[in-house]
């Protein structure tokens, strides 16, 4: 048994035993069976049932020889402790006079005209005391409810349902347990919603759980309305039903809750332990004919529900458990030193980070081969083009005029050639033939120029540069770059490695790339090569390393920047933490000495 918790197997035994003794019609047999269960459950040395009818008297007892040996007059001490607990109406833990480590655990109840208590005699462990008190409250609540609502013949408690409720005490997280608590209540009552509130020592009501809501936000209007409604119900002495013929029907708070929560019917059950209110349960129905026949069932379960709710609220939340962690017992210094050394010498993956930028693997430049006038531009940067796509056209009117002039001169030379040949002038004929050849060569050159008037893409890819729309009608020079086209199915990343990290890097190392434009994704590749000569970037010397990777979807564009993580290998954690400070210290010492 752990402090403040109940183990599920012990709870199952409790439920089965209660279901067995609750069927006993004879009062003496019932009390004897109840004491046997209580003593066996907590491994006590003895137990008694005491009632106050005219005076404190023992109704039933089960005391071992060991318990009787702890006190010269054990029964007198039992009656005295019982009277004190009944008068204060609170649980009492009192040591015996002769045996100080032996304790009397007194659990009183006060239901209508029935006042009494359960007293257990045992030597408890301090770590188990909270759980023992919770067990005792459950048993005392069961006994009190039996005296208040005697079960009719053939009637029994739903032990399966009780087991499901009390098993919640074994939950490690309070919020999860409260959510399951509301779900069980909703299923049992057949209602639409359930609200659970806890009443503090100052009487303040706080909303703790709502069905189907993992964490209650106290700032919402719905939560505030539930809180006011629960506070209104907890001041009542018994079960509250709304609407009803009583004066409570005129409560403006309940009317506001019915309108604001869009509910037709409410049933509120205040929960108390030994006369002290611990919480309120509110059942809500959207149907005005909501089932409120669960009242008798709730009356039977009231002490169990009260004890379970109190136990759940004593459990810490996950946040409270985290905040309490530093207050736990600290490990010894040798253990701490061993842990620190182990962590410091433990080898971890060593990665080097470097900025990177995307560049195409190949780039093709398109430039005119002759001077001319830019007539028309058909593409813009960012367009996807195929091999042979027309990018721009140059003006060919001057070439056409020049072609007409040369053609006319050639025709003239042909006529002269024919006339000189007819007259037999061999020298002039030869000169005319040479002129014809010269004009043919000029025409061929013009034809080649005309073929170059159309600029096309040599490869499939993306147009990286060439915003020449404003230059239409203007002159362009021979060899001037007008367009850049690059394939993007496979890209290259250029890593700018700091000079101090180059010694750790070698080709073939696995590299993970993450770019600012796609922070949620990463690309992987291997280092291909490291340019042996450093470059000046950002006022520092860096060495450029390249990594190629697939870009099938075309998401990455040239110029995108990001971070590269190069897996160098494994190094001790302390080496990774002290590497840069150590190098800085060495550099400082070199400057000083």
GUDREN-502980 format. One line per 10 residues: number of its first residue (from 1); their letters; for each residue x, y, z of C-alpha. Coordinates in Angstrom, 2 decimals, padded with zeros to 5 digits, always signed. Layout:
BEGIN
NUM> a> X,Y,Z | ... $
***
This chain:
BEGIN
1> xxxxxxxxxx> +000.00,+000.00,+000.00 | +001.46,+003.36,-000.98 | +000.96,+006.61,+000.78 | -002.29,+008.29,-000.19 | -003.26,+005.61,-002.71 | -005.31,+002.41,-002.76 | -004.23,-000.67,-004.58 | -006.80,-002.12,-006.98 | -006.63,-005.74,-005.67 | -007.42,-004.60,-002.07 $
11> xxxxxxxxxx> -010.32,-002.51,-003.33 | -011.74,-005.48,-005.21 | -011.59,-007.51,-001.97 | -013.36,-004.68,-000.15 | -016.21,-004.60,-002.68 | -016.76,-008.35,-002.67 | -016.72,-008.46,+001.14 | -019.16,-005.54,+001.46 | -021.48,-007.21,-001.00 | -021.40,-010.35,+001.17 $
21> xxxxxxxxxx> -022.03,-008.77,+004.55 | -024.67,-006.33,+003.26 | -027.00,-009.28,+002.66 | -026.96,-010.28,+006.35 | -030.33,-009.44,+007.88 | -029.29,-010.07,+011.50 | -027.71,-006.96,+013.07 | -025.23,-008.90,+015.22 | -024.03,-011.01,+012.31 | -023.76,-007.88,+010.16 $
31> xxxxxxxxxx> -021.68,-006.02,+012.76 | -019.45,-009.05,+013.35 | -018.87,-009.48,+009.63 | -018.19,-005.78,+009.25 | -015.57,-005.78,+012.03 | -013.87,-008.85,+010.58 | -013.65,-007.09,+007.23 | -012.31,-003.84,+008.72 | -009.67,-005.57,+010.88 | -008.50,-007.86,+008.08 $
41> xxxxxxxxxx> -008.45,-005.08,+005.49 | -005.96,-002.86,+007.36 | -004.21,-005.66,+009.29 | -005.29,-004.21,+012.63 | -004.96,-005.90,+016.02 | -008.59,-005.24,+016.81 | -011.66,-003.14,+016.21 | -014.91,-002.09,+017.89 | -018.19,-000.49,+016.91 | -019.39,+002.11,+019.42 $
51> xxxxxxxxxx> -022.69,+003.96,+019.45 | -023.96,+006.84,+021.59 | -027.48,+006.14,+022.77 | -027.80,+007.73,+026.19 | -024.06,+007.16,+026.59 | -021.08,+005.64,+024.84 | -021.39,+001.86,+024.63 | -019.70,-000.91,+022.66 | -022.07,-002.63,+020.19 | -019.57,-005.12,+018.81 $
61> xxxxxxxxxx> -015.89,-005.85,+019.35 | -013.15,-007.95,+017.83 | -010.00,-007.59,+019.95 | -006.99,-009.88,+019.80 | -004.86,-010.86,+022.78 | -002.10,-008.69,+021.42 | -004.40,-005.64,+021.43 | -005.60,-006.35,+024.97 | -001.99,-006.64,+026.17 | -001.22,-003.10,+025.03 $
71> xxxxxxxxxx> -003.40,-001.49,+027.72 | -004.45,-002.27,+031.28 | -008.01,-001.13,+030.49 | -008.26,-001.04,+026.70 | -012.05,-000.74,+026.57 | -012.04,+002.37,+028.73 | -009.48,+004.01,+026.44 | -011.58,+003.01,+023.44 | -014.73,+004.60,+024.90 | -012.86,+007.77,+025.90 $
81> xxxxxxxxxx> -011.34,+008.21,+022.44 | -014.69,+007.47,+020.81 | -016.43,+010.11,+022.92 | -013.81,+012.70,+021.99 | -014.10,+011.92,+018.26 | -017.92,+011.94,+018.31 | -018.03,+015.26,+020.16 | -015.65,+016.94,+017.70 | -017.14,+014.99,+014.76 | -013.66,+014.45,+013.28 $
91> xxxxxxxxxx> -011.26,+011.58,+012.73 | -009.00,+010.97,+015.72 | -005.57,+009.30,+015.83 | -004.51,+008.77,+019.47 | -001.67,+006.68,+020.94 | -002.30,+004.23,+023.79 | -000.98,+005.19,+027.21 | +001.22,+002.12,+027.77 | +002.12,+001.42,+024.13 | +002.85,+004.74,+022.43 $
101> xxxxxxxxxx> +003.57,+003.21,+019.02 | +000.11,+001.59,+019.05 | -002.61,+003.91,+017.84 | -006.37,+004.19,+018.11 | -007.88,+005.23,+014.77 | -011.39,+006.56,+015.42 | -013.80,+007.21,+012.51 | -017.06,+008.81,+013.73 | -020.35,+009.19,+011.89 | -023.42,+011.24,+012.62 $
111> xxxxxxxxxx> -026.50,+010.50,+010.50 | -029.84,+011.83,+011.74 | -030.36,+010.18,+015.17 | -027.60,+007.64,+014.69 | -024.23,+008.61,+016.18 | -021.34,+006.24,+016.54 | -017.87,+005.40,+015.37 | -015.54,+002.68,+014.19 | -012.34,+002.30,+016.26 | -009.33,+000.34,+014.97 $
121> xxxxxxxxxx> -006.38,-000.66,+017.17 | -003.09,-001.11,+015.33 | +000.53,-000.09,+014.93 | +000.47,+001.83,+011.60 | +003.41,+002.90,+009.51 | +003.70,+006.63,+008.93 | +003.86,+006.17,+005.16 | +000.55,+004.26,+005.24 | -001.37,+006.56,+007.53 | -003.09,+008.63,+004.83 $
131> xxxxxxxxxx> -004.31,+005.54,+002.99 | -005.48,+003.93,+006.27 | -007.50,+007.03,+007.09 | -009.10,+006.90,+003.67 | -010.00,+003.22,+004.14 | -011.50,+004.01,+007.52 | -013.60,+006.83,+006.13 | -014.94,+004.56,+003.41 | -015.91,+001.92,+005.98 | -017.40,+004.46,+008.40 $
141> xxxxxxxxxx> -019.37,+006.04,+005.58 | -020.71,+002.64,+004.57 | -021.81,+001.89,+008.14 | -023.43,+005.32,+008.53 | -025.34,+004.90,+005.28 | -026.52,+001.44,+006.36 | -028.00,+002.97,+009.50 | -029.55,+005.87,+007.58 | -030.97,+003.88,+004.66 | -031.39,+000.24,+005.67 $
151> xxxxxxxxxx> -031.39,-002.03,+002.66 | -034.59,-003.86,+001.99 | -034.66,-007.59,+001.59 | -033.16,-008.58,-001.73 | -031.54,-005.16,-002.20 | -027.76,-004.83,-002.42 | -025.14,-002.30,-003.30 | -023.82,-002.26,-006.85 | -020.33,-003.44,-005.92 | -019.18,-003.36,-009.51 $
161> xxxxxxxxxx> -019.99,+000.35,-009.72 | -018.38,+001.01,-006.34 | -015.25,-000.76,-007.54 | -015.10,+001.42,-010.66 | -015.39,+004.57,-008.54 | -012.83,+003.63,-005.89 | -010.32,+002.38,-008.47 | -009.99,+006.00,-009.52 | -007.95,+006.56,-006.36 | -005.14,+004.55,-007.96 $
171> xxxxxxxxxx> -004.85,+007.07,-010.83 | -001.56,+008.93,-010.84 | -002.94,+012.16,-012.33 | -005.77,+014.06,-010.63 | -007.15,+015.67,-013.79 | -007.46,+012.31,-015.55 | -009.09,+010.73,-012.49 | -011.64,+013.56,-012.18 | -012.51,+013.28,-015.86 | -013.16,+009.55,-015.47 $
181> xxxxxxxxxx> -015.11,+010.30,-012.27 | -017.51,+012.61,-014.15 | -017.86,+010.08,-016.99 | -018.87,+007.33,-014.54 | -021.38,+009.65,-012.85 | -022.86,+010.66,-016.20 | -023.17,+007.03,-017.27 | -024.76,+006.02,-013.95 | -027.35,+008.85,-013.94 | -028.07,+008.82,-017.66 $
191> xxxxxxxxxx> -027.79,+012.62,-017.79 | -026.32,+014.98,-020.37 | -023.67,+016.72,-018.26 | -022.09,+016.39,-014.81 | -020.26,+019.06,-012.83 | -018.11,+018.38,-009.76 | -017.18,+021.03,-007.20 | -015.07,+020.89,-004.05 | -015.94,+022.81,-000.89 | -012.90,+024.21,+000.87 $
201> xxxxxxxxxx> -012.33,+024.63,+004.58 | -013.50,+028.26,+004.27 | -016.76,+027.16,+002.62 | -015.67,+028.40,-000.80 | -016.94,+026.31,-003.72 | -014.54,+025.62,-006.59 | -015.44,+023.90,-009.85 | -013.02,+020.97,-010.32 | -014.34,+018.94,-013.26 | -016.88,+018.94,-016.08 $
211> xxxxxxxxxx> -017.82,+015.88,-018.07 | -016.15,+015.66,-021.51 | -013.72,+018.49,-020.64 | -010.15,+017.52,-019.83 | -009.17,+020.77,-018.10 | -011.66,+023.30,-016.72 | -010.94,+026.92,-017.59 | -012.26,+028.93,-014.65 | -012.25,+032.12,-016.76 | -015.03,+031.05,-019.15 $
221> xxxxxxxxxx> -018.59,+032.23,-018.64 | -019.81,+028.61,-018.56 | -017.42,+027.70,-015.74 | -018.44,+030.77,-013.71 | -022.13,+029.91,-014.18 | -021.54,+026.31,-013.06 | -019.63,+027.59,-010.02 | -022.47,+029.90,-008.95 | -024.99,+027.07,-009.41 | -022.93,+024.61,-007.36 $
231> xxxxxxxxxx> -022.38,+027.19,-004.62 | -026.14,+027.72,-004.46 | -026.75,+023.98,-004.12 | -024.04,+023.23,-001.54 | -025.67,+025.40,+001.11 | -028.68,+023.06,+001.09 | -028.92,+020.20,+003.58 | -029.97,+017.48,+001.14 | -030.54,+016.63,-002.48 | -031.70,+019.57,-004.60 $
241> xxxxxxxxxx> -034.05,+019.05,-007.55 | -034.82,+021.83,-009.98 | -037.51,+022.68,-010.90 | -039.57,+021.62,-007.91 | -042.43,+022.88,-005.80 | -040.09,+024.07,-003.05 | -038.91,+027.64,-002.53 | -035.64,+026.76,-004.22 | -037.53,+026.86,-007.51 | -037.50,+030.65,-007.30 $
251> xxxxxxxxxx> -033.71,+030.87,-007.01 | -032.49,+033.37,-009.64 | -029.15,+031.53,-009.85 | -030.77,+028.23,-010.87 | -033.04,+030.01,-013.33 | -030.04,+031.73,-014.88 | -028.21,+028.39,-015.05 | -031.15,+026.70,-016.76 | -031.24,+029.44,-019.41 | -027.49,+029.91,-019.82 $
261> xxxxxxxxxx> -026.61,+026.19,-019.90 | -029.72,+025.27,-021.95 | -030.75,+022.61,-019.44 | -034.28,+021.71,-018.35 | -033.56,+019.81,-015.15 | -030.95,+019.77,-012.38 | -030.20,+017.37,-009.54 | -027.57,+018.39,-006.99 | -026.10,+016.04,-004.38 | -024.03,+017.64,-001.58 $
271> xxxxxxxxxx> -021.28,+015.31,-000.36 | -020.19,+015.28,+003.26 | -018.00,+013.21,+005.54 | -018.86,+013.18,+009.23 | -021.07,+016.24,+008.81 | -018.36,+018.22,+007.01 | -019.17,+019.08,+003.40 | -016.46,+018.15,+000.93 | -018.13,+018.76,-002.42 | -021.20,+018.93,-004.63 $
281> xxxxxxxxxx> -022.28,+016.87,-007.65 | -024.57,+018.50,-010.24 | -026.45,+016.34,-012.77 | -027.96,+018.14,-015.78 | -030.62,+016.99,-018.25 | -031.64,+018.73,-021.46 | -035.01,+016.96,-021.33 | -037.55,+018.26,-018.82 | -038.46,+014.62,-018.17 | -034.94,+013.77,-017.17 $
291> xxxxxxxxxx> -034.47,+010.65,-015.09 | -034.23,+011.64,-011.43 | -035.07,+008.17,-010.12 | -031.38,+007.80,-009.30 | -031.92,+009.59,-005.96 | -032.06,+006.39,-003.90 | -028.99,+005.06,-005.67 | -027.13,+008.29,-005.00 | -028.11,+008.17,-001.32 | -026.61,+004.71,-001.04 $
301> xxxxxxxxxx> -023.41,+005.80,-002.78 | -023.10,+009.19,-001.07 | -020.43,+008.19,+001.50 | -018.44,+006.31,-001.14 | -018.61,+009.24,-003.57 | -017.65,+011.69,-000.81 | -014.61,+009.65,+000.22 | -013.53,+009.11,-003.39 | -013.84,+012.84,-004.21 | -011.86,+013.79,-001.14 $
311> xxxxxxxxxx> -009.18,+011.26,-002.01 | -008.97,+012.49,-005.61 | -008.60,+016.11,-004.57 | -005.73,+015.18,-002.25 | -003.76,+013.76,-005.17 | -001.35,+016.20,-006.85 | -001.71,+017.23,-010.47 | +001.07,+016.62,-012.96 | +002.18,+020.26,-012.62 | +002.24,+020.05,-008.81 $
321> xxxxxxxxxx> +004.21,+016.80,-008.99 | +006.81,+018.48,-011.19 | +007.04,+021.49,-008.87 | +007.52,+019.22,-005.87 | +010.29,+017.22,-007.46 | +013.19,+019.48,-006.37 | +012.09,+019.13,-002.73 | +012.66,+015.38,-002.73 | +015.64,+013.86,-001.01 | +018.76,+014.69,-002.95 $
331> xxxxxxxxxx> +021.14,+011.93,-003.97 | +024.50,+011.66,-002.23 | +027.53,+013.52,-003.51 | +029.37,+010.42,-004.82 | +026.28,+009.43,-006.77 | +026.02,+012.92,-008.25 | +029.71,+012.91,-009.18 | +029.37,+009.50,-010.82 | +026.33,+010.62,-012.81 | +028.07,+013.81,-013.96 $
341> xxxxxxxxxx> +031.21,+011.92,-015.02 | +029.16,+009.32,-016.85 | +027.26,+011.98,-018.74 | +030.42,+013.96,-019.46 | +032.30,+010.97,-020.92 | +029.33,+009.46,-022.73 | +029.90,+009.68,-026.51 | +027.19,+011.54,-028.39 | +026.77,+012.32,-032.10 | +028.90,+015.31,-033.02 $
351> xxxxxxxxxx> +027.46,+017.57,-035.69 | +028.85,+020.72,-037.23 | +026.51,+023.47,-038.32 | +027.12,+025.74,-041.27 | +025.01,+028.13,-043.33 | +024.16,+026.92,-046.81 | +022.58,+028.24,-049.99 | +020.93,+026.42,-052.89 | +022.56,+026.66,-056.31 | +021.79,+024.73,-059.50 $
361> xxxxxxxxxx> +024.08,+021.90,-060.53 | +024.44,+023.40,-064.05 | +023.54,+026.78,-065.53 | +023.20,+027.69,-069.24 | +023.64,+031.27,-070.43 | +021.79,+032.60,-073.50 | +023.36,+035.55,-075.34 | +023.00,+036.96,-078.90 | +025.84,+036.16,-081.29 | +025.50,+039.44,-083.16 $
371> xxxxxxxxxx> +024.63,+043.01,-082.32 | +020.99,+043.85,-082.85 | +017.73,+045.27,-081.61 | +015.64,+043.31,-079.05 | +012.27,+043.01,-080.72 | +010.22,+040.81,-078.36 | +010.67,+039.04,-074.98 | +008.39,+036.03,-074.36 | +009.42,+034.82,-070.86 | +010.13,+036.15,-067.40 $
381> xxxxxxxxxx> +012.38,+034.94,-064.56 | +010.81,+032.01,-062.69 | +009.12,+030.53,-065.78 | +009.64,+026.83,-066.48 | +010.89,+026.26,-070.03 | +011.67,+023.24,-072.18 | +014.53,+022.72,-074.58 | +013.71,+024.70,-077.77 | +011.29,+027.13,-076.08 | +011.53,+030.58,-077.71 $
391> xxxxxxxxxx> +012.75,+033.11,-075.18 | +013.09,+036.28,-077.30 | +013.33,+037.60,-080.88 | +015.72,+040.17,-082.37 | +014.77,+042.71,-085.03 | +015.70,+041.43,-088.51 | +014.64,+044.37,-090.72 | +018.15,+045.74,-091.22 | +019.34,+042.28,-092.17 | +016.52,+042.01,-094.70 $
401> xxxxxxxxxx> +017.48,+045.33,-096.29 | +021.12,+044.33,-096.36 | +020.15,+040.99,-097.92 | +018.16,+042.78,-100.69 | +021.07,+045.10,-101.46 | +023.59,+042.29,-101.68 | +021.21,+040.18,-103.75 | +020.88,+043.08,-106.22 | +024.65,+043.50,-106.40 | +025.06,+039.78,-106.99 $
411> xxxxxxxxxx> +022.51,+039.84,-109.80 | +024.33,+042.76,-111.39 | +027.63,+040.90,-111.19 | +026.04,+037.85,-112.85 | +024.89,+039.98,-115.80 | +028.34,+041.50,-116.20 | +029.82,+038.03,-115.99 | +027.60,+036.82,-118.81 | +028.35,+039.88,-121.04 | +032.11,+039.66,-120.55 $
421> xxxxxxxxxx> +032.04,+035.99,-121.26 | +030.13,+036.61,-124.48 | +032.65,+039.25,-125.63 | +035.56,+036.97,-124.81 | +037.06,+039.27,-122.20 | +038.60,+036.65,-119.92 | +040.01,+039.08,-117.35 | +036.71,+040.88,-116.76 | +034.87,+037.57,-116.67 | +037.15,+036.34,-113.89 $
431> xxxxxxxxxx> +036.63,+039.52,-111.87 | +032.85,+039.23,-112.20 | +032.98,+035.59,-111.02 | +034.92,+036.64,-107.91 | +032.36,+039.35,-107.16 | +029.57,+036.75,-107.40 | +031.37,+034.48,-104.90 | +031.89,+037.38,-102.52 | +028.21,+038.31,-102.63 | +027.19,+034.66,-102.04 $
441> xxxxxxxxxx> +029.34,+034.52,-098.93 | +027.82,+037.73,-097.65 | +024.33,+036.34,-098.22 | +025.24,+033.15,-096.34 | +026.50,+035.24,-093.44 | +023.23,+037.19,-093.41 | +021.29,+033.93,-093.45 | +023.19,+032.73,-090.39 | +022.45,+036.03,-088.64 | +018.76,+035.67,-089.46 $
451> xxxxxxxxxx> +018.72,+032.19,-087.92 | +020.18,+033.65,-084.72 | +017.43,+036.24,-084.43 | +015.37,+033.74,-082.36 | +016.82,+032.94,-078.90 | +015.75,+029.54,-077.53 | +016.42,+027.55,-074.37 | +019.05,+024.82,-074.76 | +017.78,+022.72,-071.80 | +014.70,+021.99,-069.70 $
461> xxxxxxxxxx> +014.64,+024.01,-066.52 | +013.79,+027.29,-064.86 | +014.56,+030.75,-066.12 | +016.73,+032.18,-063.35 | +017.38,+035.65,-064.78 | +016.40,+037.68,-067.81 | +013.92,+040.40,-066.92 | +014.25,+042.13,-070.30 | +010.70,+043.33,-070.92 | +011.78,+046.94,-070.44 $
471> xxxxxxxxxx> +014.55,+046.52,-072.97 | +012.26,+045.68,-075.89 | +013.21,+047.93,-078.82 | +016.65,+048.61,-077.40 | +020.04,+047.48,-078.67 | +021.83,+044.40,-077.42 | +025.46,+043.53,-077.89 | +027.13,+040.42,-079.08 | +027.89,+038.06,-076.17 | +025.71,+039.98,-073.71 $
481> xxxxxxxxxx> +023.93,+037.53,-071.32 | +020.18,+037.98,-071.65 | +018.91,+034.81,-069.94 | +020.06,+032.12,-067.48 | +018.38,+028.69,-067.52 | +019.12,+025.86,-065.08 | +017.63,+022.39,-064.48 | +016.10,+022.08,-060.99 | +015.41,+018.31,-060.74 | +018.69,+017.99,-058.87 $
491> xxxxxxxxxx> +020.18,+020.83,-056.86 | +023.40,+021.59,-055.06 | +023.91,+023.20,-051.67 | +027.02,+025.24,-050.97 | +028.09,+025.07,-047.33 | +030.18,+027.89,-045.87 | +032.35,+026.00,-043.36 | +034.24,+028.10,-040.81 | +037.98,+027.81,-041.05 | +038.25,+026.29,-037.56 $
501> xxxxxxxxxx> +035.91,+023.39,-038.47 | +037.47,+022.34,-041.78 | +039.82,+019.85,-040.10 | +036.84,+017.76,-038.96 | +035.22,+017.59,-042.41 | +035.91,+015.13,-045.20 | +034.03,+014.10,-048.39 | +031.41,+011.39,-047.99 | +030.04,+012.57,-044.63 | +026.28,+012.43,-044.21 $
511> xxxxxxxxxx> +024.66,+015.85,-044.21 | +021.15,+016.99,-043.34 | +019.89,+020.22,-044.86 | +017.04,+022.35,-043.56 | +016.03,+025.52,-045.37 | +014.22,+028.55,-044.00 | +011.43,+028.29,-046.57 | +010.62,+024.68,-045.52 | +011.51,+024.59,-041.84 | +009.38,+021.49,-041.24 $
521> xxxxxxxxxx> +011.23,+019.41,-043.85 | +014.79,+018.28,-044.34 | +016.91,+016.96,-047.21 | +019.79,+014.51,-046.94 | +022.92,+014.06,-048.98 | +026.67,+013.48,-048.82 | +029.55,+015.91,-049.03 | +030.97,+015.71,-052.55 | +033.99,+017.94,-052.36 | +035.58,+020.78,-050.43 $
531> xxxxxxxxxx> +037.06,+023.63,-052.45 | +040.69,+023.80,-051.26 | +040.92,+027.59,-051.37 | +039.11,+029.71,-048.81 | +036.78,+032.54,-049.71 | +035.82,+035.73,-047.92 | +032.14,+035.75,-046.98 | +030.65,+037.96,-044.32 | +034.10,+039.30,-043.35 | +035.43,+035.86,-042.46 $
541> xxxxxxxxxx> +037.30,+033.10,-044.21 | +035.21,+030.08,-045.10 | +035.70,+026.95,-047.14 | +032.96,+026.01,-049.58 | +031.73,+022.41,-049.52 | +029.07,+021.06,-051.89 | +026.23,+018.60,-051.36 | +023.94,+017.39,-054.13 | +020.39,+016.18,-053.48 | +017.21,+015.43,-055.38 $
551> xxxxxxxxxx> +014.59,+018.12,-055.92 | +011.97,+016.10,-057.81 | +009.01,+018.27,-056.79 | +010.83,+021.49,-057.65 | +010.17,+023.00,-054.21 | +013.66,+024.42,-053.73 | +014.79,+027.37,-055.81 | +018.29,+028.73,-056.34 | +019.23,+031.26,-053.71 | +017.26,+029.72,-050.82 $
561> xxxxxxxxxx> +019.27,+029.71,-047.60 | +019.25,+027.44,-044.59 | +021.38,+025.41,-042.21 | +023.41,+022.28,-042.84 | +024.22,+019.70,-040.14 | +027.23,+017.54,-040.99 | +027.55,+014.30,-039.02 | +031.19,+014.12,-038.09 | +031.04,+011.11,-035.74 | +030.89,+010.60,-031.97 $
571> xxxxxxxxxx> +032.65,+012.69,-029.35 | +032.34,+012.83,-025.52 | +029.80,+015.32,-024.26 | +032.38,+017.24,-022.24 | +034.57,+017.62,-025.35 | +031.66,+019.04,-027.31 | +030.82,+021.53,-024.57 | +034.38,+022.70,-023.89 | +035.78,+022.60,-027.44 | +035.08,+026.24,-028.35 $
581> xxxxxxxxxx> +036.01,+027.73,-024.96 | +039.27,+025.73,-025.01 | +040.20,+026.98,-028.51 | +039.34,+030.52,-027.47 | +041.57,+030.22,-024.41 | +044.47,+028.90,-026.51 | +044.11,+031.78,-028.94 | +044.11,+034.27,-026.07 | +047.23,+032.71,-024.54 | +049.02,+032.90,-027.90 $
591> xxx> +048.29,+036.61,-028.09 | +049.45,+037.30,-024.55 | +052.61,+035.22,-024.65 $
***
